[in-house]
Amino acid sequence: MIAATPPARVQVTAHEFNFVLSRQTVRPGPAIFELVNFGMDAHDLRLQRKGAKHVAGTPPVLAGGHFELKVKLVKGRYTLWCSLADHRARGMVATLVVK
Protein backbone atom coordinates (compact mmCIF):
# COMPACT_ATOMS: atom_id res chain seq x y z
CA MET A 1 0.00 0.00 0.00
CA ILE A 2 1.30 3.45 -0.94
CA ALA A 3 0.93 6.18 1.65
CA ALA A 4 -1.19 9.16 0.62
CA THR A 5 0.70 12.35 -0.18
CA PRO A 6 0.10 14.97 2.50
CA PRO A 7 -1.66 18.14 1.34
CA ALA A 8 0.41 21.09 0.20
CA ARG A 9 0.27 23.93 2.71
CA VAL A 10 0.28 27.63 1.86
CA GLN A 11 0.13 30.32 4.50
CA VAL A 12 -1.46 33.56 3.30
CA THR A 13 -0.57 36.48 5.54
CA ALA A 14 -2.98 39.43 5.31
CA HIS A 15 -2.11 43.03 6.15
CA GLU A 16 -3.58 46.30 4.92
CA PHE A 17 -3.54 45.99 1.94
CA ASN A 18 -1.50 43.04 0.70
CA PHE A 19 -1.22 39.27 0.79
CA VAL A 20 2.10 37.47 1.31
CA LEU A 21 2.19 33.78 0.31
CA SER A 22 4.56 31.37 2.02
CA ARG A 23 5.19 29.85 -1.43
CA GLN A 24 4.24 30.78 -4.98
CA THR A 25 4.27 27.25 -6.48
CA VAL A 26 2.71 23.96 -5.29
CA ARG A 27 1.95 20.57 -6.82
CA PRO A 28 -1.52 19.46 -7.92
CA GLY A 29 -3.71 17.68 -5.40
CA PRO A 30 -5.05 18.45 -1.94
CA ALA A 31 -3.97 21.74 -0.39
CA ILE A 32 -4.59 23.72 2.76
CA PHE A 33 -4.53 27.51 2.66
CA GLU A 34 -4.14 29.12 6.07
CA LEU A 35 -5.30 32.73 6.07
CA VAL A 36 -3.64 34.59 8.95
CA ASN A 37 -4.83 38.14 9.53
CA PHE A 38 -2.11 40.40 10.95
CA GLY A 39 -4.00 43.50 9.83
CA MET A 40 -6.39 45.77 11.67
CA ASP A 41 -9.36 45.17 9.35
CA ALA A 42 -11.26 41.95 8.62
CA HIS A 43 -10.04 40.11 5.49
CA ASP A 44 -11.14 37.05 3.56
CA LEU A 45 -9.53 34.89 0.89
CA ARG A 46 -10.90 34.01 -2.53
CA LEU A 47 -9.17 31.52 -4.82
CA GLN A 48 -9.89 30.92 -8.52
CA ARG A 49 -8.02 29.08 -11.28
CA LYS A 50 -7.66 31.20 -14.40
CA GLY A 51 -10.31 30.16 -16.91
CA ALA A 52 -12.47 28.40 -14.29
CA LYS A 53 -15.84 29.50 -12.95
CA HIS A 54 -15.59 28.03 -9.43
CA VAL A 55 -14.38 30.34 -6.65
CA ALA A 56 -13.33 28.87 -3.30
CA GLY A 57 -13.18 31.10 -0.25
CA THR A 58 -13.10 31.71 3.45
CA PRO A 59 -15.45 33.67 5.68
CA PRO A 60 -14.19 37.06 6.87
CA VAL A 61 -11.36 36.67 9.38
CA LEU A 62 -11.09 39.33 12.07
CA ALA A 63 -7.79 40.98 13.07
CA GLY A 64 -5.55 38.46 14.82
CA GLY A 65 -7.58 35.48 13.56
CA HIS A 66 -6.92 32.64 11.15
CA PHE A 67 -8.88 30.16 9.04
CA GLU A 68 -7.91 27.02 7.08
CA LEU A 69 -9.38 26.46 3.62
CA LYS A 70 -9.05 22.92 2.22
CA VAL A 71 -9.20 22.54 -1.57
CA LYS A 72 -8.08 20.22 -4.37
CA LEU A 73 -5.88 21.96 -6.91
CA VAL A 74 -5.32 21.10 -10.57
CA LYS A 75 -2.53 22.45 -12.77
CA GLY A 76 -2.84 26.11 -13.66
CA ARG A 77 -2.46 29.67 -12.43
CA TYR A 78 -4.64 30.75 -9.53
CA THR A 79 -5.57 34.24 -8.44
CA LEU A 80 -6.00 34.86 -4.71
CA TRP A 81 -7.70 38.02 -3.45
CA CYS A 82 -9.62 39.64 -0.61
CA SER A 83 -13.22 40.27 -1.65
CA LEU A 84 -14.09 42.69 1.16
CA ALA A 85 -14.79 46.34 0.30
CA ASP A 86 -12.14 47.71 -2.07
CA HIS A 87 -9.30 45.55 -0.71
CA ARG A 88 -8.54 43.83 -4.04
CA ALA A 89 -8.28 47.17 -5.85
CA ARG A 90 -5.94 48.39 -3.11
CA GLY A 91 -3.49 45.53 -3.65
CA MET A 92 -4.78 42.45 -1.83
CA VAL A 93 -4.19 40.08 -4.73
CA ALA A 94 -1.60 37.36 -5.40
CA THR A 95 -0.86 34.59 -7.89
CA LEU A 96 -0.15 30.91 -7.19
CA VAL A 97 1.13 28.44 -9.81
CA VAL A 98 0.19 24.76 -9.60
CA LYS A 99 2.54 22.54 -11.62
N, C-alpha and C positions, 0 to 999 in steps of 0.2 A: 504494500500500500504506500502511495506517495503522499507525503504530508502536504496539506494545503498551503499555498503561499500566503503569508500574512498580508493584510491590506497595506497599501502605500499610505503614508501619513503626511499631511501638509498642514503646517500651522499658518494661519492667516492672522497677522497682527493688525488691528485697526486703530488708527489715530485720526485726528482731524487734519487733513482729509486725505488719507492715503491708506493703502493696503501694502503690507510687506509679506511676501510668501517665503516660507522656510526653504522652498525649492521651486524651481521653475519648470522642471521636467519630472515626470513619473511614468511608470509602465502601465499598460492597460490592466484592467481588473478592478477588484474592490479597492476603495480608498476611503479614508477618513479625513475630513477637513475640520480642523479645530479653529473656530473663530474666537480670538481672544481680544477683548475690547479694552485697550489702554487709553482710550479717549475719554472725553468728558460727556459726549453725546451718545445716544443709543445708535447702534449700527447693526446692519444685517449683512448677509452674504447671499448673493445670487450667482449661479454657475450655469453656463450654457456653452455647449459645443458649437463652434461656427458651422452654420448650415442646418442645425437641428432646431426643432420647435420647442422641445422640452426644456424647462428651466427648473433646476433644483434650488432649494434655498432654506435658509434658517429663519426662525422668528427674530424679531429685534432683540439684541443683546444689550443690556444696560451697561454703563461704565463699570469697569472692574469685573464684568462677567465673562463667561465663555459658553460655547455650545459646540457639540460635535455633530457633523453632518456626514452620514454614511451614504456613499454612492458607488455605482459601478461605472468605470470609465472605459471608453473605447478610444482608439487612436484618433488624434485630431488636435486642434487648437481650441482651447476653452477660454472664454472671457469670464472673469470674476468681477463683481461690482456690488456696491451698496445701493439698495433701491430706495432708501429713505430720503425724503426731501430732495435737495439738489446735490446730494453727496457725490453721485457719479460724475456730474458735470464739474464738480470741484476737485476731481482727481482720484476718487476712490474706485479705481479700476485697475485690473492686473490681467496678465495672460499666463496660462499654464499650457504646456505642450505635453501630450500623452503619446509616447512612441515606444 
